[in-house]
Amino acid sequence: MTIPLSDSHLIVCFVKEGRTMEYIQDYFCCDNCSNRDFKLIYNFSIRFYGVNFSDDLIYDRLTDEIFQCTKCLKTFTKSAIDENLTELKKTRISRS
């Protein structure tokens, strides 16, 4: 049995080996529109820089991951989402 508390919380109950088990699932939600659906966007780039021992340029290939809300199109970095999920965890643990 699944019981939605809100768009950002879900309680799921199930029976395992004759015992009722329960877990709570919290979702990262967009702080602009409260949506919890995102799509992954990749940015590819090359970064050039000089070094003091050569006249040649050195380069790095970079891939950035950005997560975009499917409703309002606001973007989030992976680190911003991780920080928010850490706060959700701290909030949930302090309530228990």
C-alpha positions as CSV (number, residue, x, y, z in Angstrom):
1,M,0.0,0.0,0.0
2,T,1.3,3.4,-1.0
3,I,0.2,6.6,0.9
4,P,1.3,9.9,-0.6
5,L,1.8,12.5,2.2
6,S,2.5,15.3,-0.3
7,D,4.4,15.7,-3.5
8,S,7.7,15.5,-1.7
9,H,6.9,12.6,0.7
10,L,5.7,9.1,0.3
11,I,5.0,6.3,2.8
12,V,5.1,2.8,1.5
13,C,3.8,-0.2,3.5
14,F,4.4,-3.8,2.6
15,V,4.3,-7.2,4.2
16,K,7.5,-9.2,4.4
17,E,7.6,-12.6,6.2
18,G,4.3,-11.9,7.9
19,R,5.5,-8.5,9.3
20,T,4.3,-5.2,8.1
21,M,7.3,-3.0,7.0
22,E,7.2,0.7,6.4
23,Y,9.5,3.2,4.9
24,I,9.3,6.9,4.1
25,Q,10.7,8.3,0.9
26,D,11.5,12.0,0.7
27,Y,12.1,13.6,-2.7
28,F,14.2,16.6,-3.8
29,C,11.8,19.2,-5.1
30,C,12.4,22.3,-7.2
31,D,12.5,25.2,-4.8
32,N,10.8,27.4,-7.4
33,C,7.7,25.3,-8.3
34,S,7.9,22.2,-6.0
35,N,8.1,19.8,-9.0
36,R,10.1,16.6,-8.4
37,D,10.8,15.7,-12.0
38,F,14.1,16.7,-13.6
39,K,16.0,16.0,-16.8
40,L,19.7,15.7,-17.1
41,I,21.6,18.1,-19.4
42,Y,25.2,17.7,-20.3
43,N,27.6,20.5,-21.2
44,F,30.8,19.6,-23.1
45,S,33.7,21.9,-23.2
46,I,37.5,22.2,-23.6
47,R,39.5,24.3,-21.3
48,F,42.8,25.7,-22.6
49,Y,45.6,27.0,-20.4
50,G,49.3,27.8,-20.7
51,V,52.1,26.4,-18.6
52,N,55.4,28.1,-17.8
53,F,57.6,25.4,-19.3
54,S,56.1,25.4,-22.8
55,D,54.7,27.7,-25.4
56,D,52.0,25.2,-26.3
57,L,48.6,25.3,-24.8
58,I,47.4,22.5,-22.6
59,Y,43.7,21.5,-22.6
60,D,41.2,19.5,-20.6
61,R,38.0,18.0,-21.8
62,L,35.2,18.8,-19.4
63,T,31.6,17.4,-19.0
64,D,29.3,19.2,-16.7
65,E,26.0,17.7,-15.5
66,I,23.1,20.1,-14.9
67,F,19.6,19.0,-13.8
68,Q,16.7,21.0,-15.1
69,C,13.2,21.0,-13.6
70,T,10.7,19.8,-16.2
71,K,8.0,22.3,-15.1
72,C,9.7,25.7,-14.6
73,L,13.1,24.9,-16.3
74,K,15.1,26.0,-13.4
75,T,18.6,24.3,-13.3
76,F,20.4,22.7,-10.4
77,T,23.9,21.4,-10.0
78,K,24.6,17.9,-8.6
79,S,26.2,19.5,-5.6
80,A,23.1,21.7,-4.9
81,I,20.9,18.6,-5.1
82,D,23.2,16.6,-2.8
83,E,23.3,19.4,-0.2
84,N,19.5,19.5,-0.2
85,L,19.2,15.8,0.2
86,T,21.6,15.9,3.1
87,E,19.4,18.5,4.7
88,L,16.3,16.3,4.1
89,K,18.2,13.4,5.8
90,K,19.1,15.6,8.8
91,T,15.5,16.8,9.1
92,R,14.1,13.3,8.9
93,I,16.6,11.9,11.5
94,S,16.0,14.7,14.0
95,R,12.2,14.0,13.8
96,S,12.6,10.4,14.7
